[in-house]
Amino acid sequence: MPIQRTRRGARRRRAGRRRLEASRLDRWLNTAVTVAVITALAVGSAAVLAHWLL
């Protein structure tokens, strides 16, 4: 991977194919976790309501 120097002298690597695939996987995992958490909250809320009402 080519290394690119910025104005301050710090080194930064360009995003290659592997990093793009990793970011795509991260996005997919974030979506999956968000859906799982929302589902768990909905099921838990329904269980609490059912417990209180029945």
Secondary structure, 3 states (H helix, E strand, C coil): CCEEECCCCCEEECCCHHHHHHHHHHHHHHHHHHHHHHHHHHHHHHHHHHHHHC
